[in-house]
Amino acid sequence: MNSLVTASQLSPVEQKNNQLLLEKIRLYWNAHIHDLEIATQPIGSAGFFKELDAYRFDKLRYLPQVVNFAGYKNQNLLEVGCGVGIDLVRFAEGGAKVTGIDLAEVSVDLAKKNFEQNELPANLLVMSGENLQFKDNSFDVVYAHGVLQYTANAQQMVNELHRVLKPGGQAIMMVYNRISWLNGLSKLMKVDLEHEDAPVLKKYSISEFKGLLKPFNHVQIVPERFPVKTKLHHGLKATLYNQVFVGTFQALPKSVVRPLGWHIMAFARK
């Protein structure tokens, strides 16, 4: 049975295996704070969160261009896999009424510190995105950026996002593109991707991602994240990447490179 079946279709043994895998995922993300390696400030300090925010939105320059963080004022917004709350803070600063959940307790504790230091309200909970403890039709917006690829049963998480979203509400999601410049380059240069050692890391083609999102009435797919110079890696490979590959890729026709974006964004309506 493939990984895209729903929890209700799993046998008791498969359900047990799914829970064991979720536990491995929880343990992994408790030990691996996303982008921690670039931080120079003490973990949990104001400087720490500012560093992570600056790095994230330098690396993902496209994100504030395609997601209007200030566009959800007074709307109930849920982020699944909120991590330490970097994106969720931006939604809250824009006036959204935010709820964030994460499987990792360490992340939720840090997210609470992040919101406290920014003097912003939020409902932050330890919870699995595959089993959301919210009523049907609870949220105007659900956001899961870079989460589906790391969970045990991605279809079950999509089904849960759909269930808790109000009719007409918007789901914003991102997965990694299997047919992308970064996936190909990592294999060619023999450089591991971030969190390639995670218990689950699944990449999708655009058509596979669309198949995952069948519960939604309307889906817009936007490939994003194209090469920018790396600050994380060093040495000869990093120099070749920064000085040769980035410029060459950016010079290619947009119609050719657009579908090869490392991130596949989806904007879906219930």
Backbone as CSV, one residue per row, in Angstrom:
resi,resn,N_x,N_y,N_z,CA_x,CA_y,CA_z,C_x,C_y,C_z
1,MET,0.856,-1.194,0.000,0.000,0.000,0.000,0.885,1.235,0.000
2,ASN,0.612,2.225,-0.868,1.508,3.375,-0.972,1.279,4.370,0.155
3,SER,2.147,5.385,0.204,2.146,6.325,1.321,1.036,7.363,1.225
4,LEU,0.225,7.337,0.157,-0.779,8.361,-0.032,-2.170,7.911,0.380
5,VAL,-2.294,6.726,0.971,-3.593,6.281,1.462,-3.926,7.014,2.750
6,THR,-5.202,7.078,3.087,-5.624,7.744,4.306,-5.498,6.811,5.495
7,ALA,-5.511,7.406,6.685,-5.352,6.616,7.907,-6.470,5.586,8.047
8,SER,-7.697,5.956,7.613,-8.832,5.043,7.748,-8.687,3.809,6.862
9,GLN,-7.825,3.895,5.830,-7.624,2.774,4.934,-6.477,1.873,5.383
10,LEU,-5.774,2.273,6.424,-4.646,1.482,6.900,-5.124,0.335,7.777
11,SER,-4.445,-0.785,7.684,-4.719,-1.911,8.569,-4.186,-1.571,9.963
12,PRO,-4.589,-2.304,11.004,-4.063,-2.041,12.350,-2.533,-2.068,12.411
13,VAL,-1.918,-2.998,11.695,-0.452,-3.071,11.682,0.141,-1.831,11.023
14,GLU,-0.470,-1.419,9.922,0.027,-0.228,9.221,-0.183,1.028,10.054
15,GLN,-1.299,1.090,10.777,-1.528,2.237,11.658,-0.475,2.298,12.761
16,LYS,-0.126,1.131,13.313,0.909,1.079,14.341,2.252,1.523,13.771
17,ASN,2.578,1.055,12.563,3.832,1.448,11.926,3.864,2.945,11.631
18,ASN,2.695,3.488,11.271,2.594,4.916,11.013,2.877,5.713,12.284
19,GLN,2.331,5.250,13.407,2.571,5.929,14.683,4.034,5.822,15.104
20,LEU,4.641,4.680,14.873,6.069,4.523,15.192,6.917,5.467,14.350
21,LEU,6.539,5.637,13.094,7.269,6.548,12.217,7.076,7.991,12.661
22,LEU,5.872,8.345,13.060,5.627,9.697,13.576,6.462,9.987,14.823
23,GLU,6.653,8.968,15.642,7.488,9.151,16.834,8.940,9.404,16.437
24,LYS,9.425,8.689,15.433,10.786,8.935,14.938,10.911,10.358,14.384
25,ILE,9.863,10.791,13.690,9.850,12.150,13.137,9.870,13.174,14.265
26,ARG,9.078,12.940,15.306,9.052,13.861,16.458,10.430,13.966,17.096
27,LEU,11.069,12.841,17.310,12.393,12.839,17.931,13.419,13.558,17.060
28,TYR,13.335,13.333,15.761,14.277,13.983,14.840,14.149,15.500,14.916
29,TRP,12.911,16.006,14.823,12.726,17.464,14.783,12.906,18.109,16.146
30,ASN,12.818,17.344,17.205,13.208,17.884,18.511,14.715,18.117,18.583
31,ALA,15.466,17.348,17.791,16.931,17.458,17.811,17.485,18.311,16.675
32,HIS,16.637,18.729,15.744,17.098,19.470,14.573,16.235,20.713,14.365
33,ILE,16.631,21.834,14.925,15.934,23.089,14.692,16.312,23.578,13.302
34,HIS,15.325,23.902,12.497,15.574,24.291,11.109,16.432,25.556,11.049
35,ASP,17.507,25.518,10.251,18.438,26.629,10.027,19.283,26.969,11.253
36,LEU,19.314,26.094,12.236,20.075,26.371,13.458,21.553,26.621,13.171
37,GLU,22.093,25.975,12.134,23.525,26.052,11.868,24.002,27.452,11.501
38,ILE,23.091,28.332,11.107,23.532,29.690,10.747,23.471,30.646,11.932
39,ALA,22.880,30.234,13.041,22.686,31.127,14.187,23.983,31.342,14.957
40,THR,24.221,32.574,15.347,25.370,32.910,16.200,24.924,33.389,17.568
41,GLN,23.645,33.727,17.704,23.097,34.228,18.965,22.560,33.069,19.804
42,PRO,22.481,33.240,21.117,21.966,32.164,21.978,20.567,31.717,21.564
43,ILE,20.349,30.409,21.571,19.050,29.858,21.184,17.952,30.420,22.090
44,GLY,16.910,30.942,21.464,15.781,31.488,22.209,15.879,32.968,22.482
45,SER,17.011,33.585,22.147,17.162,35.022,22.359,16.519,35.789,21.216
46,ALA,16.297,37.096,21.433,15.719,37.923,20.375,16.617,37.929,19.141
47,GLY,17.930,37.973,19.366,18.874,37.960,18.254,18.814,36.664,17.463
48,PHE,18.576,35.564,18.158,18.456,34.254,17.509,17.296,34.247,16.516
49,PHE,16.140,34.738,16.951,14.973,34.732,16.063,15.150,35.712,14.907
50,LYS,15.808,36.839,15.158,16.062,37.799,14.076,17.000,37.201,13.030
51,GLU,18.002,36.460,13.488,18.921,35.809,12.556,18.192,34.787,11.684
52,LEU,17.355,33.964,12.309,16.635,32.946,11.552,15.662,33.578,10.567
53,ASP,15.008,34.660,10.968,14.096,35.358,10.072,14.856,35.934,8.881
54,ALA,15.978,36.608,9.156,16.752,37.232,8.078,17.279,36.186,7.102
55,TYR,17.771,35.075,7.631,18.313,34.027,6.770,17.215,33.379,5.937
56,ARG,16.093,33.093,6.572,14.997,32.418,5.866,14.493,33.263,4.708
57,PHE,14.300,34.557,4.935,13.711,35.378,3.898,14.748,35.930,2.914
58,ASP,16.020,35.663,3.179,17.039,35.852,2.156,17.087,34.615,1.254
59,LYS,17.067,33.451,1.871,17.082,32.190,1.122,15.793,32.001,0.327
60,LEU,14.669,32.367,0.927,13.355,32.218,0.286,12.813,33.598,-0.087
61,ARG,13.554,34.285,-0.952,13.167,35.655,-1.311,11.796,35.707,-1.976
62,TYR,11.404,34.625,-2.587,10.117,34.590,-3.274,8.938,34.608,-2.305
63,LEU,9.138,34.129,-1.071,8.001,33.812,-0.203,7.125,35.022,0.099
64,PRO,7.685,36.175,0.525,6.800,37.316,0.772,6.218,37.927,-0.498
65,GLN,6.714,37.486,-1.645,6.165,37.976,-2.910,4.927,37.178,-3.321
66,VAL,4.883,35.904,-2.937,3.737,35.072,-3.325,2.749,34.849,-2.179
67,VAL,3.209,35.056,-0.943,2.332,34.946,0.229,2.238,36.324,0.876
68,ASN,1.056,36.886,0.892,0.847,38.211,1.493,0.622,38.032,2.990
69,PHE,1.692,38.086,3.755,1.590,37.841,5.193,0.693,38.864,5.891
70,ALA,0.530,40.035,5.295,-0.311,41.073,5.891,-1.742,41.034,5.355
71,GLY,-2.057,40.008,4.560,-3.348,39.987,3.886,-4.433,39.183,4.566
72,TYR,-4.221,38.796,5.835,-5.193,37.917,6.499,-5.665,38.508,7.836
73,LYS,-5.765,39.813,7.881,-6.173,40.499,9.106,-7.522,39.985,9.596
74,ASN,-7.563,39.666,10.895,-8.776,39.197,11.586,-9.252,37.813,11.122
75,GLN,-8.478,37.140,10.289,-8.840,35.786,9.872,-8.176,34.760,10.779
76,ASN,-8.870,33.659,11.016,-8.321,32.566,11.818,-7.387,31.731,10.938
77,LEU,-6.128,31.726,11.301,-5.107,31.084,10.474,-4.383,30.019,11.282
78,LEU,-4.275,28.834,10.703,-3.569,27.717,11.324,-2.312,27.413,10.526
79,GLU,-1.159,27.352,11.223,0.041,26.837,10.582,0.351,25.455,11.146
80,VAL,0.445,24.480,10.268,0.830,23.119,10.641,2.330,22.985,10.388
81,GLY,3.061,22.555,11.422,4.514,22.512,11.325,5.101,23.895,11.458
82,CYS,4.717,24.614,12.497,5.102,26.026,12.638,6.558,26.220,13.027
83,GLY,7.237,25.151,13.448,8.624,25.305,13.869,8.738,26.315,14.994
84,VAL,9.730,27.210,14.902,9.932,28.205,15.956,9.108,29.465,15.706
85,GLY,8.237,29.427,14.705,7.260,30.497,14.516,7.688,31.638,13.618
86,ILE,8.707,31.442,12.784,9.210,32.542,11.959,8.128,33.074,11.018
87,ASP,7.508,32.198,10.240,6.449,32.643,9.324,5.203,33.070,10.095
88,LEU,4.890,32.348,11.142,3.657,32.619,11.889,3.688,34.007,12.525
89,VAL,4.848,34.448,12.990,4.984,35.807,13.527,4.607,36.837,12.465
90,ARG,5.036,36.600,11.241,4.712,37.544,10.163,3.203,37.608,9.910
91,PHE,2.544,36.467,9.948,1.085,36.472,9.811,0.441,37.241,10.972
92,ALA,0.945,37.020,12.183,0.387,37.699,13.357,0.635,39.201,13.289
93,GLU,1.802,39.599,12.826,2.094,41.028,12.665,1.145,41.671,11.664
94,GLY,0.671,40.865,10.712,-0.290,41.364,9.729,-1.727,41.376,10.226
95,GLY,-1.943,40.922,11.457,-3.275,40.995,12.045,-4.068,39.715,12.038
96,ALA,-3.482,38.621,11.562,-4.197,37.340,11.589,-4.299,36.818,13.022
97,LYS,-5.364,36.076,13.309,-5.521,35.399,14.594,-4.916,34.005,14.441
98,VAL,-3.716,33.825,14.992,-2.914,32.668,14.599,-2.935,31.532,15.621
99,THR,-2.936,30.322,15.066,-2.720,29.087,15.810,-1.581,28.351,15.120
100,GLY,-0.633,27.875,15.904,0.470,27.113,15.338,0.610,25.780,16.042
101,ILE,0.801,24.722,15.263,1.017,23.405,15.864,2.281,22.794,15.278
102,ASP,2.937,21.983,16.089,4.127,21.266,15.638,4.233,19.983,16.440
103,LEU,4.792,18.973,15.810,4.977,17.678,16.465,6.084,17.735,17.502
104,ALA,7.022,18.672,17.331,8.204,18.759,18.190,7.992,19.752,19.330
105,GLU,8.103,19.274,20.549,7.911,20.122,21.726,8.940,21.247,21.787
106,VAL,10.178,20.954,21.390,11.242,21.966,21.433,10.869,23.157,20.556
107,SER,10.337,22.880,19.380,9.942,23.950,18.465,8.814,24.791,19.044
108,VAL,7.822,24.141,19.628,6.687,24.878,20.191,7.149,25.761,21.346
109,ASP,8.035,25.252,22.195,8.563,26.063,23.298,9.293,27.297,22.771
110,LEU,10.078,27.126,21.722,10.799,28.257,21.134,9.837,29.220,20.443
111,ALA,8.815,28.688,19.787,7.817,29.549,19.151,7.128,30.434,20.190
112,LYS,6.855,29.871,21.364,6.232,30.665,22.428,7.147,31.815,22.853
113,LYS,8.449,31.545,22.954,9.409,32.616,23.283,9.444,33.670,22.186
114,ASN,9.390,33.224,20.949,9.408,34.146,19.815,8.210,35.090,19.877
115,PHE,7.036,34.548,20.129,5.836,35.382,20.206,5.850,36.283,21.432
116,GLU,6.349,35.783,22.548,6.444,36.609,23.755,7.346,37.805,23.516
117,GLN,8.484,37.581,22.883,9.433,38.667,22.639,8.895,39.685,21.640
118,ASN,8.020,39.216,20.739,7.397,40.127,19.786,6.085,40.714,20.312
119,GLU,5.700,40.308,21.531,4.478,40.789,22.181,3.254,40.591,21.274
120,LEU,3.172,39.368,20.749,2.070,39.018,19.862,1.314,37.825,20.434
121,PRO,-0.021,37.792,20.255,-0.802,36.645,20.747,-0.758,35.483,19.766
122,ALA,-0.795,34.275,20.299,-0.852,33.077,19.472,-1.285,31.894,20.327
123,ASN,-1.941,30.943,19.693,-2.280,29.681,20.322,-1.310,28.645,19.773
124,LEU,-0.345,28.207,20.590,0.735,27.337,20.131,0.653,26.003,20.856
125,LEU,0.569,24.920,20.074,0.270,23.615,20.640,1.153,22.527,20.046
126,VAL,1.478,21.527,20.865,2.134,20.315,20.378,1.035,19.402,19.840
127,MET,1.132,19.076,18.550,0.056,18.312,17.922,0.556,17.749,16.590
128,SER,0.012,16.626,16.195,0.330,16.044,14.895,-0.583,16.618,13.822
129,GLY,-0.004,17.008,12.707,-0.791,17.498,11.590,-1.614,16.418,10.920
130,GLU,-1.334,15.159,11.241,-2.119,14.057,10.699,-3.353,13.762,11.552
131,ASN,-3.436,14.409,12.703,-4.573,14.189,13.604,-4.872,15.494,14.340
132,LEU,-5.419,16.454,13.608,-5.663,17.783,14.163,-6.820,17.757,15.152
133,GLN,-6.594,18.330,16.327,-7.603,18.343,17.388,-8.460,19.605,17.302
134,PHE,-9.018,19.842,16.120,-9.890,20.987,15.878,-11.150,20.492,15.181
135,LYS,-12.237,21.236,15.363,-13.493,20.889,14.719,-13.420,21.143,13.217
136,ASP,-14.316,20.502,12.489,-14.435,20.768,11.058,-14.694,22.258,10.833
137,ASN,-14.181,22.780,9.723,-14.488,24.153,9.283,-14.112,25.201,10.335
138,SER,-12.935,25.063,10.927,-12.524,25.955,12.013,-11.705,27.157,11.555
139,PHE,-11.019,27.063,10.419,-10.046,28.091,10.041,-10.334,28.666,8.656
140,ASP,-10.031,29.968,8.537,-10.149,30.643,7.248,-8.966,30.308,6.336
141,VAL,-7.818,30.070,6.960,-6.588,29.805,6.219,-5.814,28.701,6.933
142,VAL,-5.250,27.767,6.167,-4.293,26.814,6.730,-3.007,26.919,5.914
143,TYR,-1.887,26.822,6.611,-0.573,27.067,6.003,0.348,25.929,6.420
144,ALA,0.972,25.288,5.432,1.893,24.184,5.716,3.041,24.264,4.711
145,HIS,4.024,25.066,5.031,5.139,25.320,4.114,6.304,24.406,4.486
146,GLY,6.571,23.412,3.613,7.690,22.507,3.861,7.425,21.498,4.954
147,VAL,6.210,20.960,4.995,5.816,20.035,6.060,5.383,18.675,5.516
148,LEU,4.587,18.698,4.448,4.039,17.454,3.906,5.116,16.448,3.529
149,GLN,6.256,16.943,3.073,7.321,16.034,2.623,8.009,15.301,3.757
150,TYR,7.778,15.738,4.982,8.465,15.145,6.127,7.558,14.299,7.015
151,THR,6.280,14.198,6.669,5.361,13.468,7.543,5.205,12.016,7.109
152,ALA,4.608,11.208,7.970,4.480,9.775,7.703,3.458,9.488,6.609
153,ASN,2.323,10.176,6.640,1.233,9.934,5.693,0.752,11.286,5.175
154,ALA,1.329,11.711,4.060,1.040,13.043,3.531,-0.425,13.209,3.155
155,GLN,-1.043,12.169,2.612,-2.448,12.277,2.233,-3.335,12.494,3.444
156,GLN,-3.014,11.828,4.543,-3.782,12.028,5.765,-3.662,13.478,6.252
157,MET,-2.466,14.056,6.153,-2.303,15.451,6.568,-3.091,16.377,5.652
158,VAL,-3.045,16.151,4.356,-3.827,16.968,3.423,-5.313,16.867,3.750
159,ASN,-5.777,15.668,4.025,-7.187,15.476,4.371,-7.567,16.249,5.632
160,GLU,-6.668,16.286,6.597,-6.915,17.026,7.838,-6.912,18.542,7.590
161,LEU,-5.992,19.012,6.765,-5.978,20.435,6.425,-7.291,20.826,5.752
162,HIS,-7.762,19.969,4.871,-9.031,20.216,4.179,-10.203,20.195,5.159
163,ARG,-10.189,19.251,6.085,-11.298,19.102,7.036,-11.473,20.327,7.921
164,VAL,-10.381,20.873,8.434,-10.482,21.984,9.391,-10.628,23.340,8.702
165,LEU,-10.485,23.363,7.382,-10.623,24.608,6.630,-12.102,24.890,6.353
166,LYS,-12.491,26.151,6.498,-13.867,26.540,6.213,-14.147,26.458,4.707
167,PRO,-15.396,26.199,4.325,-15.739,26.242,2.900,-15.345,27.584,2.290
168,GLY,-14.644,27.531,1.162,-14.162,28.746,0.527,-12.839,29.240,1.073
169,GLY,-12.347,28.590,2.152,-11.082,28.994,2.747,-9.887,28.584,1.901
170,GLN,-8.736,29.141,2.243,-7.530,28.909,1.451,-6.506,28.077,2.215
171,ALA,-5.937,27.108,1.517,-4.801,26.337,2.032,-3.568,26.713,1.227
172,ILE,-2.473,27.006,1.927,-1.203,27.360,1.284,-0.190,26.306,1.699
173,MET,0.367,25.605,0.722,1.254,24.477,1.023,2.475,24.512,0.119
174,MET,3.548,23.859,0.564,4.745,23.731,-0.265,5.368,22.367,-0.050
175,VAL,5.775,21.753,-1.175,6.567,20.521,-1.121,7.795,20.710,-2.005
176,TYR,8.737,19.766,-1.906,9.928,19.812,-2.735,9.670,19.149,-4.086
177,ASN,10.251,19.753,-5.118,10.073,19.309,-6.488,11.128,18.262,-6.836
178,ARG,10.681,17.048,-7.110,11.604,15.970,-7.470,12.301,16.257,-8.793
179,ILE,11.579,16.921,-9.713,12.139,17.237,-11.029,12.569,18.704,-11.012
180,SER,13.640,18.995,-10.276,14.063,20.376,-10.036,15.568,20.535,-10.202
181,TRP,15.982,21.793,-10.302,17.407,22.096,-10.429,18.183,21.640,-9.198
182,LEU,17.619,21.848,-7.995,18.366,21.544,-6.776,18.483,20.044,-6.552
183,ASN,17.413,19.314,-6.818,17.484,17.865,-6.651,18.504,17.262,-7.611
184,GLY,18.504,17.741,-8.857,19.472,17.260,-9.832,20.892,17.658,-9.474
185,LEU,21.065,18.905,-9.036,22.401,19.396,-8.698,22.983,18.661,-7.496
186,SER,22.139,18.355,-6.512,22.629,17.654,-5.321,23.166,16.276,-5.667
187,LYS,22.504,15.614,-6.616,22.976,14.288,-7.042,24.256,14.409,-7.866
188,LEU,24.310,15.414,-8.753,25.477,15.609,-9.604,26.712,15.969,-8.785
189,MET,26.543,16.879,-7.821,27.671,17.369,-7.016,27.913,16.530,-5.774
190,LYS,27.021,15.544,-5.543,27.120,14.689,-4.364,27.141,15.509,-3.069
191,VAL,26.208,16.471,-3.007,26.024,17.298,-1.811,24.632,17.003,-1.259
192,ASP,24.557,16.604,-0.003,23.264,16.267,0.595,22.369,17.495,0.703
193,LEU,21.082,17.270,0.537,20.093,18.312,0.778,19.910,18.502,2.279
194,GLU,19.342,19.652,2.656,19.023,19.873,4.070,18.073,18.785,4.567
195,HIS,18.362,18.258,5.723,17.511,17.271,6.394,17.282,16.018,5.545
196,GLU,18.272,15.678,4.732,18.159,14.451,3.950,18.219,13.217,4.848
197,ASP,18.685,13.410,6.084,18.739,12.305,7.041,17.469,12.175,7.863
198,ALA,16.452,12.979,7.569,15.188,12.904,8.307,14.528,11.540,8.096
199,PRO,13.718,11.072,9.046,13.052,9.769,8.900,12.209,9.667,7.630
200,VAL,11.626,10.783,7.211,10.872,10.832,5.956,11.293,12.085,5.202
201,LEU,11.606,11.945,3.932,11.812,13.077,3.027,11.338,12.626,1.647
202,LYS,10.138,13.040,1.293,9.548,12.646,0.003,9.476,13.865,-0.903
203,LYS,9.922,13.693,-2.144,9.839,14.756,-3.143,8.751,14.401,-4.147
204,TYR,8.147,15.420,-4.744,6.999,15.220,-5.623,7.238,15.877,-6.973
205,SER,6.690,15.288,-8.020,6.562,16.006,-9.276,5.331,16.907,-9.141
206,ILE,5.174,17.835,-10.067,4.012,18.717,-10.019,2.717,17.907,-10.143
207,SER,2.695,16.931,-11.020,1.480,16.113,-11.190,1.187,15.278,-9.953
208,GLU,2.230,14.779,-9.297,2.031,14.004,-8.065,1.473,14.887,-6.956
209,PHE,1.952,16.107,-6.876,1.448,17.034,-5.859,-0.017,17.363,-6.126
210,LYS,-0.361,17.584,-7.378,-1.760,17.837,-7.719,-2.639,16.659,-7.306
211,GLY,-2.134,15.439,-7.488,-2.893,14.265,-7.080,-3.136,14.220,-5.589
212,LEU,-2.159,14.676,-4.824,-2.280,14.719,-3.371,-3.370,15.695,-2.928
213,LEU,-3.621,16.711,-3.743,-4.521,17.803,-3.356,-5.931,17.647,-3.926
214,LYS,-6.287,16.433,-4.333,-7.600,16.195,-4.930,-8.785,16.562,-4.032
215,PRO,-8.661,16.540,-2.690,-9.821,16.938,-1.875,-10.270,18.384,-2.102
216,PHE,-9.396,19.238,-2.627,-9.731,20.651,-2.793,-10.445,20.905,-4.117
217,ASN,-11.301,21.939,-4.112,-12.081,22.276,-5.300,-11.245,22.949,-6.375
218,HIS,-10.305,23.788,-5.969,-9.492,24.526,-6.932,-8.067,24.607,-6.415
219,VAL,-7.100,24.325,-7.270,-5.695,24.332,-6.884,-4.883,25.111,-7.912
220,GLN,-4.110,26.069,-7.443,-3.155,26.782,-8.294,-1.750,26.367,-7.882
221,ILE,-0.962,25.892,-8.834,0.407,25.449,-8.575,1.387,26.515,-9.068
222,VAL,2.340,26.871,-8.203,3.342,27.873,-8.556,4.726,27.348,-8.183
223,PRO,5.535,26.915,-9.163,6.919,26.518,-8.852,7.727,27.745,-8.437
224,GLU,8.520,27.604,-7.383,9.316,28.716,-6.867,10.672,28.211,-6.363
225,ARG,11.423,29.101,-5.822,12.772,28.933,-5.294,13.764,28.483,-6.364
226,PHE,14.372,29.493,-6.930,15.393,29.297,-7.945,16.749,29.663,-7.344
227,PRO,17.862,29.337,-8.000,19.179,29.462,-7.361,19.532,30.884,-6.922
228,VAL,19.974,31.000,-5.678,20.615,32.218,-5.162,21.925,31.776,-4.517
229,LYS,22.853,32.689,-4.383,24.168,32.342,-3.846,24.046,31.823,-2.415
230,THR,24.765,30.758,-2.134,24.707,30.136,-0.817,25.627,30.835,0.176
231,LYS,25.142,30.973,1.403,25.968,31.472,2.504,26.316,30.352,3.479
232,LEU,25.642,29.216,3.283,25.784,28.111,4.225,26.969,27.229,3.885
233,HIS,27.213,26.983,2.586,28.274,26.082,2.162,29.526,26.857,1.768
234,HIS,30.672,26.185,1.852,31.967,26.812,1.547,32.821,25.834,0.746
235,GLY,33.976,26.316,0.269,34.872,25.444,-0.481,34.671,25.558,-1.979
236,LEU,35.342,24.669,-2.727,35.343,24.728,-4.180,33.947,24.551,-4.767
237,LYS,33.191,23.584,-4.242,31.849,23.351,-4.778,30.955,24.577,-4.595
238,ALA,31.067,25.215,-3.445,30.262,26.410,-3.188,30.681,27.550,-4.112
239,THR,31.983,27.683,-4.360,32.476,28.731,-5.252,31.965,28.527,-6.674
240,LEU,32.039,27.290,-7.166,31.533,26.983,-8.503,30.029,27.236,-8.587
241,TYR,29.338,26.861,-7.542,27.891,27.072,-7.505,27.578,28.565,-7.572
242,ASN,28.214,29.350,-6.695,27.928,30.786,-6.613,28.335,31.540,-7.867
243,GLN,29.512,31.225,-8.398,30.083,32.031,-9.474,29.711,31.549,-10.874
244,VAL,29.363,30.275,-11.012,29.068,29.741,-12.339,27.597,29.332,-12.474
245,PHE,27.150,28.439,-11.598,25.836,27.847,-11.781,24.713,28.859,-11.629
246,VAL,24.758,29.690,-10.575,23.656,30.625,-10.319,23.449,31.562,-11.503
247,GLY,24.542,32.145,-11.991,24.430,33.072,-13.118,23.954,32.399,-14.388
248,THR,24.443,31.197,-14.650,24.045,30.463,-15.853,22.569,30.123,-15.809
249,PHE,22.101,29.657,-14.664,20.689,29.289,-14.520,19.798,30.504,-14.734
250,GLN,20.184,31.623,-14.150,19.358,32.826,-14.238,19.317,33.395,-15.654
251,ALA,20.311,33.032,-16.466,20.355,33.521,-17.847,19.480,32.704,-18.788
252,LEU,19.043,31.531,-18.359,18.220,30.668,-19.205,16.804,31.231,-19.330
253,PRO,16.102,30.935,-20.424,14.723,31.428,-20.605,13.824,30.988,-19.448
254,LYS,13.011,31.903,-18.982,12.138,31.622,-17.840,11.164,30.492,-18.135
255,SER,10.742,30.377,-19.395,9.803,29.311,-19.744,10.418,27.929,-19.572
256,VAL,11.747,27.863,-19.668,12.458,26.596,-19.516,12.663,26.257,-18.047
257,VAL,13.086,27.254,-17.259,13.494,26.983,-15.878,12.339,27.035,-14.881
258,ARG,11.238,27.697,-15.251,10.141,27.883,-14.287,9.643,26.574,-13.666
259,PRO,9.393,25.527,-14.451,8.890,24.289,-13.833,9.927,23.564,-12.974
260,LEU,11.181,24.020,-13.007,12.255,23.336,-12.294,12.532,23.921,-10.912
261,GLY,11.674,24.827,-10.454,11.843,25.392,-9.117,11.879,24.305,-8.048
262,TRP,12.717,24.484,-7.038,12.865,23.490,-5.972,11.613,23.389,-5.116
263,HIS,10.901,24.484,-4.966,9.670,24.491,-4.168,8.463,24.504,-5.088
264,ILE,7.501,23.631,-4.803,6.210,23.697,-5.496,5.197,24.256,-4.503
265,MET,4.780,25.497,-4.750,3.756,26.110,-3.913,2.387,25.749,-4.450
266,ALA,1.446,25.550,-3.545,0.056,25.302,-3.926,-0.847,26.246,-3.150
267,PHE,-1.760,26.873,-3.873,-2.786,27.731,-3.272,-4.120,27.071,-3.617
268,ALA,-4.759,26.512,-2.595,-5.940,25.670,-2.823,-7.163,26.238,-2.103
269,ARG,-8.325,26.054,-2.708,-9.597,26.486,-2.113,-10.474,25.272,-1.837
270,LYS,-11.139,25.333,-0.703,-12.079,24.259,-0.331,-13.434,24.527,-0.959
